[in-house]
Amino acid sequence: MTLAVRVIPCLDVDAGRVVKGVNFQDLRDAGDPVELAKLYDAEGADELTFLDISASHEGRATTMEIVSATAEQVFIPLTVGGGVSSVEDVDRLLRAGADKVAVNTAAIKRPELIAEIAHRFGNQVLVLSVDARRVPPGTANATDSGFEVTTHGGRQSAGIDAIAWAVRAAELGAGEILLNAMDADGTTDGFDLELIRAVRAEVSIPVIASGGAGATEHFPPAVEAGADAVLAATVFHFGTLRIADVKSALAAAGVPVR
């Protein structure tokens, strides 16, 4: 039996508002997170991802009140990330209404955090968010795969190979990989299929493709490349596409959807 591919809107939240830019720069206001969450739930989204994009950069925890208010409005799984750096942070978010928690920067600093969260709550709760970008061969940060991990919204190089990091995280107990193509983020030029293929070839846990969606025809190739779920923000927030449009395009391409 083939599992249905999930369509996931992403709420990038900064100072209590949903924002969207290109490569995390020039952020535009896209609305109220609670109202958008309610809309996407009603429109048939399979899950919702809520990322407090400035939490790690500013060294603070995710805004609990907004998470609680969002969770009260949606009846689909809610993944929350941003500034998650301890088992206690995960516990607080789950109590606030999150179903899954995304970790990124803190896990890079201390990979054991992945195992600790998985041991305490089960790996189904843990999503590893990987912000990957291309590195040209011969440059200072060059990696074996040609992709490196970045932190702080793509602002800093973590100095590690993105594919190797995905493999290690899966071994440590991550339940899913949220694969953010930083070069494609907000560009609406399409998903980074090479990146998706590279991760899919090395891990068996679900991969969520993120970054670059701009048209319905961009989604089926991401699934063909190995994505188990497709995530988008800009096209949904600004009304370019509806959830139903994406599901119709996937179904037309022979991809099972809910």
C-alpha positions as CSV (number, residue, x, y, z in Angstrom):
1,M,0.0,0.0,0.0
2,T,1.4,3.4,-0.9
3,L,1.0,6.2,1.7
4,A,-0.7,9.3,0.5
5,V,1.6,12.2,-0.1
6,R,1.0,15.0,2.4
7,V,0.5,18.7,1.4
8,I,1.7,21.0,4.1
9,P,1.4,24.8,4.3
10,C,4.2,26.4,6.4
11,L,3.7,29.4,8.6
12,D,7.0,31.2,9.0
13,V,6.3,33.4,12.1
14,D,8.2,36.5,13.1
15,A,7.1,38.7,16.0
16,G,3.6,37.1,16.0
17,R,2.9,37.5,12.3
18,V,3.3,35.2,9.3
19,V,6.0,36.5,7.0
20,K,7.6,35.4,3.7
21,G,10.6,36.6,1.8
22,V,13.2,35.2,-0.7
23,N,16.1,33.3,0.9
24,F,14.8,34.6,4.2
25,Q,15.5,38.2,3.2
26,D,13.0,41.1,2.5
27,L,10.2,39.6,4.6
28,R,6.6,40.6,3.7
29,D,3.7,40.3,6.1
30,A,1.4,37.5,5.1
31,G,-1.2,37.6,7.9
32,D,-2.2,36.3,11.3
33,P,-1.0,32.8,12.0
34,V,-4.1,31.7,13.8
35,E,-6.4,32.9,10.9
36,L,-4.2,31.3,8.2
37,A,-4.0,28.0,10.2
38,K,-7.8,28.0,10.4
39,L,-8.1,28.6,6.6
40,Y,-5.6,25.9,5.7
41,D,-7.3,23.4,7.9
42,A,-10.7,24.2,6.2
43,E,-9.1,23.9,2.8
44,G,-7.9,20.4,3.3
45,A,-4.2,20.7,4.3
46,D,-2.9,17.4,5.6
47,E,-0.6,19.0,8.2
48,L,0.6,22.4,9.3
49,T,4.1,23.5,10.0
50,F,4.7,26.5,12.3
51,L,8.3,27.8,12.3
52,D,9.3,30.7,14.6
53,I,12.0,31.8,12.2
54,S,13.7,34.4,14.4
55,A,13.8,32.3,17.6
56,S,17.2,30.7,17.2
57,H,18.7,33.9,15.7
58,E,17.4,35.9,18.7
59,G,18.2,33.1,21.2
60,R,14.7,32.7,22.6
61,A,12.0,30.0,22.8
62,T,9.1,29.8,20.4
63,T,6.1,31.9,21.4
64,M,3.8,29.6,23.3
65,E,0.7,31.7,23.2
66,I,0.6,31.7,19.4
67,V,1.2,28.0,19.3
68,S,-1.7,27.3,21.7
69,A,-4.0,29.6,19.8
70,T,-3.1,28.0,16.5
71,A,-3.5,24.5,17.9
72,E,-7.0,25.3,19.2
73,Q,-8.1,26.2,15.6
74,V,-6.7,23.2,13.7
75,F,-7.7,19.6,13.7
76,I,-4.7,18.3,11.6
77,P,-1.2,17.5,12.9
78,L,0.7,20.6,13.9
79,T,4.6,20.7,13.7
80,V,6.2,23.5,15.6
81,G,9.9,24.6,15.4
82,G,12.1,27.5,16.2
83,G,14.5,27.9,19.1
84,V,13.9,24.3,20.4
85,S,17.0,23.4,22.3
86,S,16.0,20.9,25.0
87,V,13.7,18.0,26.0
88,E,11.9,20.6,28.2
89,D,11.2,22.8,25.2
90,V,9.7,19.8,23.4
91,D,7.6,19.0,26.4
92,R,6.3,22.6,26.6
93,L,5.4,22.6,22.9
94,L,3.6,19.3,23.1
95,R,1.6,20.6,26.1
96,A,0.8,23.8,24.1
97,G,-0.8,21.7,21.4
98,A,1.9,20.7,19.0
99,D,1.8,17.1,17.6
100,K,5.4,17.2,16.4
101,V,8.4,19.3,17.1
102,A,11.1,20.4,14.6
103,V,14.7,20.9,15.8
104,N,17.5,22.5,13.8
105,T,20.3,24.6,15.2
106,A,20.4,23.0,18.7
107,A,20.7,19.5,17.2
108,I,23.7,20.7,15.1
109,K,25.4,22.0,18.2
110,R,24.6,18.9,20.2
111,P,23.4,15.9,18.1
112,E,22.6,13.9,21.3
113,L,19.6,16.1,21.6
114,I,17.9,14.1,18.8
115,A,18.4,10.8,20.7
116,E,17.2,12.4,24.0
117,I,14.0,13.7,22.4
118,A,13.3,10.4,20.5
119,H,13.9,8.4,23.7
120,R,11.6,10.5,25.8
121,F,8.7,11.1,23.3
122,G,9.2,8.6,20.5
123,N,10.7,9.4,17.1
124,Q,7.3,10.1,15.5
125,V,7.4,13.4,17.5
126,L,10.7,14.5,16.1
127,V,11.3,16.3,12.8
128,L,14.8,17.3,11.9
129,S,14.8,20.6,10.0
130,V,17.8,20.7,7.6
131,D,18.5,24.0,5.9
132,A,20.7,22.9,3.0
133,R,22.4,25.0,0.4
134,R,24.8,24.2,-2.5
135,V,28.5,24.6,-2.1
136,P,30.6,24.8,-5.3
137,P,33.5,22.3,-5.4
138,G,36.8,23.8,-4.5
139,T,35.4,26.5,-2.2
140,A,36.2,26.8,1.5
141,N,33.0,25.0,2.7
142,A,33.0,22.3,-0.1
143,T,31.4,19.0,1.0
144,D,31.4,15.5,-0.5
145,S,27.7,15.8,-1.5
146,G,27.9,19.4,-2.8
147,F,25.4,20.4,-0.1
148,E,26.1,22.0,3.3
149,V,24.0,22.6,6.4
150,T,23.3,26.2,7.3
151,T,21.9,27.7,10.5
152,H,20.2,30.9,11.6
153,G,17.8,31.1,8.6
154,G,20.6,30.3,6.1
155,R,22.8,33.1,7.5
156,Q,25.6,30.9,8.7
157,S,27.4,27.8,7.5
158,A,27.4,24.9,9.9
159,G,30.4,23.4,8.2
160,I,28.9,19.9,7.7
161,D,27.7,17.9,4.8
162,A,23.9,18.1,4.5
163,I,23.4,14.5,3.3
164,A,25.7,13.1,6.0
165,W,23.9,15.1,8.6
166,A,20.5,13.7,7.5
167,V,21.9,10.2,7.7
168,R,23.3,10.7,11.2
169,A,20.0,12.3,12.4
170,A,18.0,9.3,11.2
171,E,20.4,7.0,13.0
172,L,20.0,9.1,16.2
173,G,16.2,8.8,16.1
174,A,14.8,11.6,13.9
175,G,11.3,10.6,12.6
176,E,11.3,12.8,9.6
177,I,13.5,15.2,7.7
178,L,12.2,18.6,6.8
179,L,14.5,19.4,3.9
180,N,14.7,23.1,3.2
181,A,16.5,24.1,0.0
182,M,17.9,27.4,1.0
183,D,18.9,28.4,-2.6
184,A,15.3,27.8,-3.7
185,D,13.5,29.4,-0.7
186,G,10.9,31.8,-1.8
187,T,12.1,31.9,-5.4
188,T,9.0,30.0,-6.7
189,D,11.3,28.4,-9.4
190,G,10.6,24.8,-8.2
191,F,11.9,22.4,-5.7
192,D,15.6,21.3,-5.6
193,L,15.2,17.9,-7.1
194,E,18.8,17.0,-6.9
195,L,18.9,17.7,-3.1
196,I,15.7,15.6,-2.6
197,R,17.2,12.7,-4.5
198,A,20.5,12.8,-2.6
199,V,18.8,12.6,0.8
200,R,16.2,10.0,-0.3
201,A,19.0,7.8,-1.6
202,E,20.5,7.7,1.9
203,V,17.6,7.7,4.4
204,S,14.5,5.6,4.8
205,I,12.5,8.0,7.1
206,P,10.0,10.4,5.5
207,V,11.4,13.4,3.7
208,I,9.4,16.6,3.5
209,A,10.4,18.8,0.5
210,S,10.5,22.5,1.2
211,G,11.7,25.6,-0.7
212,G,10.9,26.8,-4.2
213,A,7.3,25.8,-5.0
214,G,5.8,28.3,-7.4
215,A,3.3,26.3,-9.6
216,T,1.2,23.2,-9.4
217,E,3.6,21.4,-11.9
218,H,6.5,21.8,-9.4
219,F,4.9,19.4,-6.9
220,P,4.8,16.0,-8.7
221,P,8.5,16.0,-9.7
222,A,9.4,16.5,-5.9
223,V,7.4,13.4,-5.1
224,E,9.1,11.5,-8.0
225,A,12.5,12.6,-6.6
226,G,11.6,10.9,-3.3
227,A,9.6,13.3,-1.2
228,D,6.9,11.9,1.1
229,A,5.4,15.3,1.7
230,V,5.5,18.7,0.0
231,L,5.6,21.9,1.9
232,A,5.0,25.4,0.6
233,A,4.4,28.9,2.0
234,T,4.6,31.8,-0.4
235,V,2.2,30.3,-3.0
236,F,-0.5,29.6,-0.3
237,H,-0.1,32.8,1.7
238,F,-0.5,35.1,-1.2
239,G,-3.2,33.2,-2.9
240,T,-1.2,32.0,-6.0
241,L,-2.3,28.4,-5.3
242,R,-4.9,26.6,-3.1
243,I,-4.3,23.3,-1.3
244,A,-6.9,21.7,-3.7
245,D,-4.9,22.9,-6.7
246,V,-1.8,21.1,-5.5
247,K,-3.7,17.9,-4.6
248,S,-5.4,17.9,-8.0
249,A,-2.0,18.2,-9.8
250,L,-0.6,15.4,-7.7
251,A,-3.6,13.2,-8.3
252,A,-3.4,13.9,-12.1
253,A,0.2,12.8,-12.0
254,G,-0.8,9.5,-10.4
255,V,0.4,10.4,-6.9
256,P,-1.9,9.2,-4.1
257,V,-3.3,12.1,-2.0
258,R,-5.8,12.3,0.8
